[in-house]
Amino acid sequence: MYDRGRLRAPKPPNASTTALSGLTGNDRLAVQWALSQGYSIPKKPDGCLWLIGITCGLFAAIIPGILLLIFLMIKQREYDNELRQLRNKWVDAGKPGLDED
């Protein structure tokens, strides 16, 4: 990446790009609105690390793997609830940023 003869380092991912990854439709618009308003954005559980942990737990013994799986399901439910609350705040604000036909 060159900028008038100077080498430019790529931008590191910021909170807005990581929060929007994997979201589509109204969820994406709600998160963009929440970022512009200064609301905190829920952090989605990282699936890859959880998969490795659950797999190792199941190989070590059944109980640790099952406990990790239950913990992941609880974290996913919390994320879904926080995202739903954020989406409801966005709807209560009149869905700003949504292009209605």
WOZIDA-V241488 format. One record per residue. BURIAL is 1 if it has 16 or more other ideal C-beta (glycine too) atoms within 10 Angstrom, else 0. Layout:
burial=(BURIAL & BURIAL)
This chain:
burial=(0 & 0 & 0 & 0 & 0 & 0 & 0 & 0 & 0 & 0 & 0 & 0 & 0 & 0 & 0 & 0 & 0 & 0 & 1 & 1 & 0 & 0 & 0 & 0 & 0 & 0 & 1 & 0 & 1 & 1 & 1 & 1 & 1 & 1 & 1 & 0 & 0 & 0 & 0 & 0 & 1 & 1 & 0 & 1 & 0 & 0 & 0 & 0 & 0 & 1 & 0 & 0 & 1 & 1 & 0 & 0 & 1 & 0 & 0 & 0 & 0 & 0 & 0 & 0 & 1 & 0 & 0 & 1 & 0 & 0 & 0 & 1 & 0 & 0 & 0 & 0 & 0 & 0 & 0 & 0 & 0 & 0 & 1 & 0 & 0 & 1 & 1 & 0 & 0 & 1 & 0 & 0 & 0 & 0 & 0 & 0 & 0 & 0 & 0 & 0 & 0)
